[in-house]
Amino acid sequence: MDRSVVIIGGGITGTLTAVRLARSGWRVTLLEAAHIGAGSSSRTAAGIRQQFSTRETVLGMRYAVDVYKRFPEEVGGLVSPIVQNGYLFLLEGEEARAAAAARVQTQQACGLHEVELLSAQETAFRFPIVDGDRISGATWCPTDGFLRPEVVYGEAAASARARGVRIVQGAPVVAGHHQGGRLVEVQAKGERFGADLFIDATNAWGPRTGRILGGTDLPVAPLKRYLWFLGRGGAMTGPELLRMPMVITPTGAYCHPENADSLMTGLAHDAPPEPDFDNEDQDRIDAEFDHRSGVDSRAYEVWAQVADALPAVGDFAGIHATTTGFYGATPDHNPFLAYDPAVPNLLRLVGFSGHGAMFGPFSALVADALAEEGGPLEAVEVLGQRVPLAAFAIGRDFAGHEAMVI
Ligand SMILES: Cc1cc2nc3c(=O)[nH]c(=O)nc-3n(C[C@H](O)[C@H](O)[C@H](O)COP(=O)(O)OP(=O)(O)OC[C@H]3O[C@@H](n4cnc5c(N)ncnc54)[C@H](O)[C@@H]3O)c2cc1C
């Protein structure tokens, strides 16, 4: 049976979904406003972890890690994009330690047996880079790590093309045409693209795409996030830096090696929503966050927070770059992975908050299952466990939020 789908947006979500649906026998067209990877997918810290607080996210991430490890056979290319250096969450105070203990129980119940709660002494012994006097402990998962995002969307796009997917770049979708309440065509680059099913994979642009297509107005807030890059310095060698896990300090600053000479750092900071951001705003660096503004900028604040937890980083050679992009944040930090009640053949895969790169394989799996079903589904199964989809539904009450988003 010939079944066709148009996917809108060529980031990690759109390209992985394209491969998955092509494998399931769909005739796929992917429309991307600019070029593959033009959105947050090329601006991400690309951490990947299974240490989340809700069962749905932990299971989705366990599945994602498994797919990213077997990327060449599951998606394509020659290498896996995942670097499993582990994730170390440093804790301060007894309350934080108790909350972490409860999370570790949830995570282990989801099959993440390798996650551990460490005392301050154990942490400093196993990770000499950490100042053990400043913490009450840590949680550690060795199978977490970070991704090479350009490998994910680059190889996924190549694999999609090899499977017959038509990818049209420079093609912003500007209109939708409906018949009998269903979307039948979208318009981009002066051409009309008809299909049985349409998928919105535009994340931070999701509310706008929804308006264009007559969909539900989703609460997805485009929020600026910054990354800063420190040059290696002091006594740390290149191989030592390359072996560093992703570390999250008790203040929410995080870092992981970008390469043997550079440490990426970031922070969850307040930011006003920018619903009308344009493409250039993705790279706009506000003075407050720009390392070139000097030592009063937030860049230096983050460096100080990381150095408090990891004193060796205090001897690094300085900050050499600031980059930025948008989160598409929802009120409960869970994405929407669901049919749009206003347009029954429109799937919305948007609102990934801080974890859309890592969630990509799970988002694609849910899209595939919903596409096969042709309507809403209560749950999907991953790694032998049932994952209810209510947490990702449109119209949910946002009560059961994912607490572990940075
Ligand atoms: C600083 C920073 C740090 C982050 N850290 C992490 C992290 O550690 N781990 C993690 O998993 N995630 C992280 N994220 C979030 C992650 O980057 C995103 O959730 C993820 O990249 C979203 O991928 P996507 O494919 O859904 O969206 P995007 O990559 O944004 O792709 C959407 C695409 O849609 C296109 N588009 C928009 N409108 C239209 C239209 N009308 N027609 C056609 N195309 C359109 C855009 O051009 C864009 O290419 C971070 C993000 C930032 C900014």
The ligand as an ORCA input file, in Angstrom:
! r2SCAN-3c Opt
* xyz 0 1
  C      22.552     25.655     24.096
  C      21.717     24.411     23.957
  C      22.057     23.269     24.672
  C      21.305     22.107     24.519
  N      21.706     20.981     25.181
  C      21.085     19.810     24.925
  C      21.596     18.587     25.449
  O      22.589     18.568     26.177
  N      20.974     17.424     25.080
  C      19.871     17.410     24.270
  O      19.355     16.337     23.994
  N      19.349     18.562     23.813
  C      19.926     19.738     24.106
  N      19.430     20.898     23.590
  C      18.139     20.856     22.895
  C      18.285     20.243     21.510
  O      19.276     20.910     20.792
  C      16.952     20.342     20.768
  O      15.903     19.849     21.595
  C      16.975     19.505     19.499
  O      18.078     19.864     18.695
  C      15.693     19.700     18.735
  O      15.836     19.064     17.478
  P      14.675     19.209     16.429
  O      15.072     18.444     15.230
  O      13.390     18.841     17.071
  O      14.605     20.773     16.145
  P      15.628     21.698     15.332
  O      16.981     21.135     15.270
  O      15.492     23.084     15.862
  O      15.061     21.630     13.868
  C      13.856     22.287     13.493
  C      14.005     22.635     12.026
  O      12.760     23.102     11.537
  C      13.036     24.037     10.531
  N      11.822     24.824     10.290
  C      11.265     25.773     11.094
  N      10.132     26.257     10.547
  C       9.970     25.601      9.367
  C       8.984     25.677      8.323
  N       7.930     26.516      8.386
  N       9.148     24.882      7.249
  C      10.190     24.014      7.148
  N      11.137     23.911      8.117
  C      11.029     24.694      9.207
  C      14.202     24.844     11.083
  O      14.924     25.492     10.068
  C      15.022     23.751     11.769
  O      16.066     23.247     10.964
  C      20.156     22.085     23.684
  C      19.808     23.228     22.970
  C      20.581     24.380     23.088
  C      20.201     25.591     22.297
*
